[in-house]
Amino acid sequence: MITNGVLGVLWTALGLGCFYIGLTWINALLGHFLTPMFLLTASRFLKPEQPDADAEREPAR
């Protein structure tokens, strides 16, 4: 069995800890910046039809 000792374990733990902190940070930033883009785009396509301002002025035929 090969052992790397305490220093290897600490080095690996530090590397994995930094990796997961970075992964969480990237996911938080993506959620922070991408969610408003999708919400604004969806609200443009999904908003209900609003009557035209000119329709009130013209008599119905």
GIBEL-V368862 format. One record per residue. N is the residue number from 0. PHI is phi in whole degrees, -180 to 180 (* if undefined). PSI is psi in radians with two decimals (* if undefined). NEAR is the number of other C-alpha atoms within 10 Angstrom. Layout:
[[N & PHI & PSI & NEAR] [N & PHI & PSI & NEAR]]
This chain:
[[0 & * & 2.37 & 2] [1 & -97 & 2.31 & 4] [2 & -124 & 2.47 & 7] [3 & -104 & -0.05 & 7] [4 & 80 & -3.02 & 8] [5 & -67 & -0.68 & 9] [6 & -63 & -0.68 & 9] [7 & -65 & -0.70 & 11] [8 & -65 & -0.78 & 12] [9 & -66 & -0.69 & 11] [10 & -63 & -0.75 & 11] [11 & -65 & -0.75 & 12] [12 & -63 & -0.71 & 12] [13 & -64 & -0.76 & 11] [14 & -63 & -0.81 & 12] [15 & -66 & -0.67 & 12] [16 & -62 & -0.78 & 12] [17 & -64 & -0.67 & 12] [18 & -61 & -0.85 & 12] [19 & -72 & -0.56 & 11] [20 & -64 & -0.77 & 12] [21 & -64 & -0.71 & 12] [22 & -63 & -0.76 & 12] [23 & -64 & -0.69 & 12] [24 & -65 & -0.79 & 12] [25 & -63 & -0.75 & 12] [26 & -65 & -0.65 & 11] [27 & -67 & -0.74 & 11] [28 & -66 & -0.71 & 12] [29 & -63 & -0.77 & 11] [30 & -64 & -0.62 & 11] [31 & -70 & -0.67 & 11] [32 & -96 & -0.55 & 10] [33 & -84 & -0.56 & 10] [34 & -60 & -0.82 & 12] [35 & -63 & -0.59 & 11] [36 & -64 & -0.76 & 11] [37 & -71 & -0.62 & 11] [38 & -67 & -0.73 & 10] [39 & -66 & -0.72 & 11] [40 & -66 & -0.77 & 11] [41 & -65 & -0.64 & 11] [42 & -69 & -0.50 & 11] [43 & -69 & -0.66 & 10] [44 & -85 & -0.47 & 8] [45 & -103 & 0.00 & 9] [46 & -71 & 2.56 & 8] [47 & -69 & 2.73 & 8] [48 & -64 & 2.29 & 6] [49 & -106 & 2.43 & 6] [50 & -65 & 2.58 & 8] [51 & -69 & 2.59 & 8] [52 & -69 & -0.54 & 8] [53 & -74 & -0.37 & 7] [54 & -67 & -0.51 & 9] [55 & -73 & -0.51 & 9] [56 & -81 & -0.56 & 8] [57 & -85 & 2.44 & 8] [58 & -72 & 2.60 & 6] [59 & -72 & 2.47 & 6] [60 & -112 & * & 3]]
